[in-house]
């Protein structure tokens, strides 16, 4: 269960990163 939670946390962090990058790209354009 702990392993699954760790994976979910990593996925969540990755999504936040992608979101920040997308917003940054949107502001750049």
SEFIZA-3560 file (N, C-alpha, C; in Angstrom, 3 decimals):
REM SEFIZA-3560
<numar><xx>0.838</xx><yy>-1.197</yy><zz>0.000</zz><atom>N</atom></numar>
<numar><xx>0.000</xx><yy>0.000</yy><zz>0.000</zz><atom>CA</atom></numar>
<numar><xx>0.881</xx><yy>1.259</yy><zz>0.000</zz><atom>C</atom></numar>
<numar><xx>1.954</xx><yy>1.214</yy><zz>0.765</zz><atom>N</atom></numar>
<numar><xx>2.839</xx><yy>2.373</yy><zz>0.832</zz><atom>CA</atom></numar>
<numar><xx>3.461</xx><yy>2.638</yy><zz>-0.536</zz><atom>C</atom></numar>
<numar><xx>3.779</xx><yy>1.573</yy><zz>-1.245</zz><atom>N</atom></numar>
<numar><xx>4.386</xx><yy>1.722</yy><zz>-2.563</zz><atom>CA</atom></numar>
<numar><xx>3.413</xx><yy>2.438</yy><zz>-3.504</zz><atom>C</atom></numar>
<numar><xx>2.149</xx><yy>2.014</yy><zz>-3.452</zz><atom>N</atom></numar>
<numar><xx>1.135</xx><yy>2.615</yy><zz>-4.310</zz><atom>CA</atom></numar>
<numar><xx>1.000</xx><yy>4.096</yy><zz>-3.987</zz><atom>C</atom></numar>
<numar><xx>1.023</xx><yy>4.414</yy><zz>-2.691</zz><atom>N</atom></numar>
<numar><xx>0.891</xx><yy>5.812</yy><zz>-2.278</zz><atom>CA</atom></numar>
<numar><xx>2.059</xx><yy>6.635</yy><zz>-2.810</zz><atom>C</atom></numar>
<numar><xx>3.264</xx><yy>6.063</yy><zz>-2.744</zz><atom>N</atom></numar>
<numar><xx>4.456</xx><yy>6.774</yy><zz>-3.226</zz><atom>CA</atom></numar>
<numar><xx>4.319</xx><yy>7.045</yy><zz>-4.721</zz><atom>C</atom></numar>
<numar><xx>3.831</xx><yy>6.054</yy><zz>-5.458</zz><atom>N</atom></numar>
<numar><xx>3.663</xx><yy>6.237</yy><zz>-6.907</zz><atom>CA</atom></numar>
<numar><xx>2.638</xx><yy>7.332</yy><zz>-7.187</zz><atom>C</atom></numar>
<numar><xx>1.552</xx><yy>7.312</yy><zz>-6.419</zz><atom>N</atom></numar>
<numar><xx>0.514</xx><yy>8.319</yy><zz>-6.622</zz><atom>CA</atom></numar>
<numar><xx>1.048</xx><yy>9.713</yy><zz>-6.329</zz><atom>C</atom></numar>
<numar><xx>1.874</xx><yy>9.814</yy><zz>-5.292</zz><atom>N</atom></numar>
<numar><xx>2.444</xx><yy>11.121</yy><zz>-4.940</zz><atom>CA</atom></numar>
<numar><xx>3.346</xx><yy>11.611</yy><zz>-6.071</zz><atom>C</atom></numar>
<numar><xx>4.148</xx><yy>10.709</yy><zz>-6.615</zz><atom>N</atom></numar>
<numar><xx>5.040</xx><yy>11.090</yy><zz>-7.710</zz><atom>CA</atom></numar>
<numar><xx>4.226</xx><yy>11.543</yy><zz>-8.917</zz><atom>C</atom></numar>
<numar><xx>3.151</xx><yy>10.801</yy><zz>-9.200</zz><atom>N</atom></numar>
<numar><xx>2.286</xx><yy>11.152</yy><zz>-10.333</zz><atom>CA</atom></numar>
<numar><xx>1.656</xx><yy>12.522</yy><zz>-10.117</zz><atom>C</atom></numar>
<numar><xx>1.219</xx><yy>12.773</yy><zz>-8.862</zz><atom>N</atom></numar>
<numar><xx>0.599</xx><yy>14.055</yy><zz>-8.535</zz><atom>CA</atom></numar>
<numar><xx>1.599</xx><yy>15.193</yy><zz>-8.716</zz><atom>C</atom></numar>
<numar><xx>2.820</xx><yy>14.969</yy><zz>-8.240</zz><atom>N</atom></numar>
<numar><xx>3.864</xx><yy>15.994</yy><zz>-8.376</zz><atom>CA</atom></numar>
<numar><xx>4.179</xx><yy>16.230</yy><zz>-9.845</zz><atom>C</atom></numar>
<numar><xx>4.210</xx><yy>15.158</yy><zz>-10.620</zz><atom>N</atom></numar>
<numar><xx>4.493</xx><yy>15.285</yy><zz>-12.056</zz><atom>CA</atom></numar>
<numar><xx>3.396</xx><yy>16.099</yy><zz>-12.733</zz><atom>C</atom></numar>
<numar><xx>2.149</xx><yy>15.849</yy><zz>-12.332</zz><atom>N</atom></numar>
<numar><xx>1.032</xx><yy>16.602</yy><zz>-12.909</zz><atom>CA</atom></numar>
<numar><xx>1.163</xx><yy>18.087</yy><zz>-12.573</zz><atom>C</atom></numar>
<numar><xx>1.550</xx><yy>18.393</yy><zz>-11.340</zz><atom>N</atom></numar>
<numar><xx>1.726</xx><yy>19.791</yy><zz>-10.937</zz><atom>CA</atom></numar>
<numar><xx>2.824</xx><yy>20.421</yy><zz>-11.783</zz><atom>C</atom></numar>
<numar><xx>3.905</xx><yy>19.677</yy><zz>-11.990</zz><atom>N</atom></numar>
<numar><xx>5.019</xx><yy>20.185</yy><zz>-12.790</zz><atom>CA</atom></numar>
<numar><xx>4.536</xx><yy>20.493</yy><zz>-14.206</zz><atom>C</atom></numar>
<numar><xx>3.813</xx><yy>19.554</yy><zz>-14.784</zz><atom>N</atom></numar>
<numar><xx>3.317</xx><yy>19.740</yy><zz>-16.150</zz><atom>CA</atom></numar>
<numar><xx>2.399</xx><yy>20.965</yy><zz>-16.198</zz><atom>C</atom></numar>
<numar><xx>1.576</xx><yy>21.093</yy><zz>-15.185</zz><atom>N</atom></numar>
<numar><xx>0.636</xx><yy>22.215</yy><zz>-15.143</zz><atom>CA</atom></numar>
<numar><xx>1.401</xx><yy>23.533</yy><zz>-15.096</zz><atom>C</atom></numar>
<numar><xx>2.419</xx><yy>23.598</yy><zz>-14.224</zz><atom>N</atom></numar>
<numar><xx>3.204</xx><yy>24.826</yy><zz>-14.099</zz><atom>CA</atom></numar>
<numar><xx>3.892</xx><yy>25.137</yy><zz>-15.428</zz><atom>C</atom></numar>
<numar><xx>4.446</xx><yy>24.093</yy><zz>-16.055</zz><atom>N</atom></numar>
<numar><xx>5.132</xx><yy>24.290</yy><zz>-17.334</zz><atom>CA</atom></numar>
<numar><xx>4.149</xx><yy>24.778</yy><zz>-18.387</zz><atom>C</atom></numar>
<numar><xx>2.951</xx><yy>24.184</yy><zz>-18.405</zz><atom>N</atom></numar>
<numar><xx>1.936</xx><yy>24.565</yy><zz>-19.395</zz><atom>CA</atom></numar>
<numar><xx>1.549</xx><yy>26.023</yy><zz>-19.200</zz><atom>C</atom></numar>
<numar><xx>1.339</xx><yy>26.407</yy><zz>-17.929</zz><atom>N</atom></numar>
<numar><xx>0.970</xx><yy>27.793</yy><zz>-17.646</zz><atom>CA</atom></numar>
<numar><xx>2.087</xx><yy>28.727</yy><zz>-18.088</zz><atom>C</atom></numar>
<numar><xx>3.342</xx><yy>28.324</yy><zz>-17.792</zz><atom>N</atom></numar>
<numar><xx>4.475</xx><yy>29.153</yy><zz>-18.157</zz><atom>CA</atom></numar>
<numar><xx>4.542</xx><yy>29.308</yy><zz>-19.675</zz><atom>C</atom></numar>
<numar><xx>4.329</xx><yy>28.184</yy><zz>-20.384</zz><atom>N</atom></numar>
<numar><xx>4.356</xx><yy>28.229</yy><zz>-21.854</zz><atom>CA</atom></numar>
<numar><xx>3.242</xx><yy>29.136</yy><zz>-22.369</zz><atom>C</atom></numar>
<numar><xx>2.075</xx><yy>29.045</yy><zz>-21.732</zz><atom>N</atom></numar>
<numar><xx>0.956</xx><yy>29.879</yy><zz>-22.158</zz><atom>CA</atom></numar>
<numar><xx>1.301</xx><yy>31.360</yy><zz>-21.969</zz><atom>C</atom></numar>
<numar><xx>1.935</xx><yy>31.676</yy><zz>-20.839</zz><atom>N</atom></numar>
<numar><xx>2.291</xx><yy>33.076</yy><zz>-20.579</zz><atom>CA</atom></numar>
<numar><xx>3.357</xx><yy>33.542</yy><zz>-21.560</zz><atom>C</atom></numar>
<numar><xx>4.278</xx><yy>32.635</yy><zz>-21.907</zz><atom>N</atom></numar>
<numar><xx>5.352</xx><yy>32.988</yy><zz>-22.837</zz><atom>CA</atom></numar>
<numar><xx>4.784</xx><yy>33.367</yy><zz>-24.196</zz><atom>C</atom></numar>
<numar><xx>3.844</xx><yy>32.541</yy><zz>-24.698</zz><atom>N</atom></numar>
<numar><xx>3.317</xx><yy>32.765</yy><zz>-26.035</zz><atom>CA</atom></numar>
<numar><xx>2.585</xx><yy>34.095</yy><zz>-26.104</zz><atom>C</atom></numar>
//
